[in-house]
Amino acid sequence: MTTTDDSPRRRASLELLRAEALDELSVLITERIRAGEDPWEFMEELPTVDELVILLLRAENIAANNGERPTAARNYRVLRQIALDYPPLTSAVWKLLDESTTYRRWDPSVRS
């Protein structure tokens, strides 16, 4: 019997993860502005720094599981484990798990 380890691997401090996420977000914003998009129109679509950190940690977990897309239950467990491993991200994790925020294109919700 095989078991799937849903817990993310702690790889860096939260401050470092946030700095990396801020760099990524800055690049996304710059690219969209250079493409002629109005920041007033697209900024609401972008994840926050903490949401981006969570998505990066979730992506690492998916990659560690041979790229298999998680089920809704596994997605919940992975995100909850991220909140347990990084307590300052807890409110952002719960926002990502909230069904009412699925209007964003990057939302990690798994729809059946």
N, C-alpha and C positions, 0 to 999 in steps of 0.2 A: 504494500500500500504506500503510495507516495503522498506527501503532504506539500501543499504550496505555502511558502513563506511569504505572507503579505506585508511584512514589516519592511519599511525602507531602510537602507543602510545609511547610517549617519556618515556623511562624508566631509562636512565642514561646519564651521560655526554659522549660526544664523546671520550674523553680520556679514560674513563673506558671501553667503547665498543671496542675501538681499543686495549686496553690491553688484554681484554678477547679474541678478535680475534687473536691477536699475540700468546697467549697461545695455542689456538686451532691449529693454523698453525704450531707452533713448534711441537706439538704432531703428527700432520700428517706427517711432515718431518721426525721426529725421527722414527715413525713406518715404513715408507717406506725405510729408510736407513737400519734399523734393518732387514727388509725383503730382503735385498740384492740389492735393486734398486740403480741405479747410479743417484745421484742428478742432474748431467748434463742433464739427459734424462727426468726427471719428473718435475723439478722446473717450467718450462714453463706452465705446465698443471695446477698448483695450482693457486688459486685466490690470489690477493694481500690482505693485511690487510684490506684496505678500501672496497674492493669487498666482503670480507668475512663479514664485518660489515653489509653491505647492504643485503647480503643473509640471515644473521641472523635476521635482522629487517623484511625482507620479509617473512621469515618463521614464525615469531611471528604473522604477519598479517594473514597468511594462517591459522595458528592454531586458531586464534581468529574468523575466519570465518568457523569454524567447519571442518577444514582440506580440504575444497573444493579448488581444483586447479583453479587458476585464469584464466580468459580468457585473450587474448592478450591485450585487452583494459584495463581491470582491472589491469593487471600486469604493464602496462605503468603508470596508475594513482598511483599505490602504490609506484613504484620506483620514480616517479616524486615527490610525497609527501615526500619521504625520503630525496630527494635532497633539498626540501624546508625547512624541519625540521632541517637538518644538512647540511648547505651550503658548508662546506669543502668537503663533499662527492659528490658534483655535478658532477665533471669530471668523477669520477668512475661510477656514475649512468649512465651517457651518454655512457660510454664505454660498460656497460652491455647492454644498449639498442641498441647498434650498431650491425647491422645484420652481419657484417664481422667478429665478434669475436665468432661466434657460434661453432667454432671447439672444444672448451673446453667441456669436459664431464659434468661439473657442471653448465654450462651456464643456466640461468633461462629463456631463451627465450621460448615462448610458440609457438609451431609450429602447424599450422592447417592442 
